[in-house]
Amino acid sequence: MLVFSNYVALNTTKRKNIASMLFDKIDRAILGELQANARIANVDLAEKVGLSQSACSRRVAQLEKSGVIEGYQAVISNKAIGHPVTSIIHITLSGQSVSILKEFENAVKKCPYIVACFLMSGESDYIIRVNAKDMEDFETIHRQWLSTLPHVTRIQSSFAMRMVVNLANIDISNID
């Protein structure tokens, strides 16, 4: 599955607010319902969590403002859109300086085939996820995009045989 989302990085102030925020039973219920169905009408959400519509709307707005809710997304089937090949790519760079990382990350953001990129600890510097039509399409993406990324010294690609779990969120009831 391909997840389209408008990821909004949290600034330091928002992170501090989230870290100090205590989630009560109603916040957890709201977050759980929104994770299950982000398109739920406020009237239905309010009923499910036991609040008035206005109180529910205020709670959701506060969760959005504080950065707990970063955005809303649609999950789209890669198979349905003709991109069933999922590749996980381990990238090693020539160095770890701020300028090298920044240059690499800026180039990654310009590549239309990369659907996720993570700065990593451990053996690889980055892990990238790419979805392709087939192996020929992946080869083109590799040749024209991945191998041209700046400061790359090693690219190791693996291909997913089958998706087992692909959760965008965690069980909110486990958050203290």
RAMOPE-V623769 format. One record per pair of residues at least 12 apart in sequence whose C-alpha atoms are under 7 Angstrom apart, sorted by sequence separation. I is the first residue (numbers start at 1). GAP is how many residues later the second one is. D is the distance in whole Angstrom. If there is no record, write none. Layout:
BEGIN
i = <I,I>
gap = <GAP,GAP>
d = <D,D>
END
This chain:
BEGIN
i = <116,117,116,114,115,42,114,115,114,113,113,30,29,26,92,93,91,92,38,90,91,92,111,91,90,91,90,89,90,88,89,88,89,88,87,88,107,87,86,87,86,104,85,86,104,84,85,103,104,18,83,84,85,17,83,84,85,18,83,82,100,14,14,10,94,93,94,93,94,92,93,91,92,93,8,92,7,91,92,91,6,90,91,89,90,5,89,90,5,89,4,88,89,4,87,88,3,4,87,88,3,87,2,3,86,87,1,2,86,1,2,1,2,1,32,31,28,28>
gap = <12,12,13,14,14,15,15,15,16,17,18,19,20,23,32,32,33,33,34,34,34,34,34,35,36,36,37,38,38,39,39,40,40,41,42,42,42,43,44,44,45,45,46,46,46,47,47,47,47,48,48,48,48,49,49,49,49,50,50,51,51,52,53,57,57,58,58,59,59,60,60,61,61,61,62,62,63,63,63,64,65,65,65,66,66,67,67,67,68,68,69,69,69,70,70,70,71,71,71,71,72,72,73,73,73,73,74,74,74,75,75,76,76,77,140,141,144,145>
d = <6,6,5,7,6,7,6,6,5,6,7,6,6,6,5,6,6,5,6,6,6,7,7,5,6,6,5,6,7,7,5,6,6,5,6,7,6,5,6,6,5,6,5,7,6,7,5,7,7,7,6,6,6,7,5,6,6,7,4,6,7,6,6,7,5,5,6,4,6,6,5,7,6,7,6,5,7,6,7,5,6,6,7,7,5,7,6,6,5,4,6,6,6,6,6,5,6,7,6,6,5,4,6,6,6,6,7,5,6,6,6,5,6,5,6,7,6,6>
END
